[in-house]
Amino acid sequence: MVSPTDLAEELIAKSQEYLQSGGEEVWLVFPENRWIIVITKNQRLVFISGEVVSTQTVLKGFSVAVDELLA
């Protein structure tokens, strides 16, 4: 979950650390903007209000509406 004081560069760097240490998928949740960014080793996807976000490598088949997740 991203707070207003978090810097985007720090969040991206931290997500890369997670992936390099064996994590398969990172979700960055921006509640104020109503964005969810899903990052894997091979792709970066942005989901916004009104869309459904789904896992890419972990928990295959899991999905949730952005608005429901951020309600």
HUWO-V559576 format. One record per residue. N is the residue number from 1. RES is the residue in one small letter. PSI is psi in whole degrees, 0 to 359 (NA if undefined). Layout:
BEGIN
N|RES|PSI / N|RES|PSI
END
This chain:
BEGIN
1|m|130 / 2|v|135 / 3|s|163 / 4|p|339 / 5|t|354 / 6|d|138 / 7|l|137 / 8|a|318 / 9|e|321 / 10|e|321 / 11|l|317 / 12|i|317 / 13|a|317 / 14|k|320 / 15|s|323 / 16|q|322 / 17|e|315 / 18|y|315 / 19|l|319 / 20|q|335 / 21|s|14 / 22|g|352 / 23|g|148 / 24|e|337 / 25|e|136 / 26|v|133 / 27|w|122 / 28|l|121 / 29|v|120 / 30|f|90 / 31|p|325 / 32|e|321 / 33|n|345 / 34|r|46 / 35|w|149 / 36|i|125 / 37|i|124 / 38|v|125 / 39|i|129 / 40|t|181 / 41|k|333 / 42|n|350 / 43|q|161 / 44|r|123 / 45|l|141 / 46|v|128 / 47|f|139 / 48|i|173 / 49|s|136 / 50|g|350 / 51|e|169 / 52|v|125 / 53|v|142 / 54|s|154 / 55|t|154 / 56|q|323 / 57|t|332 / 58|v|144 / 59|l|53 / 60|k|132 / 61|g|350 / 62|f|131 / 63|s|156 / 64|v|145 / 65|a|137 / 66|v|314 / 67|d|324 / 68|e|317 / 69|l|324 / 70|l|7 / 71|a|NA
END
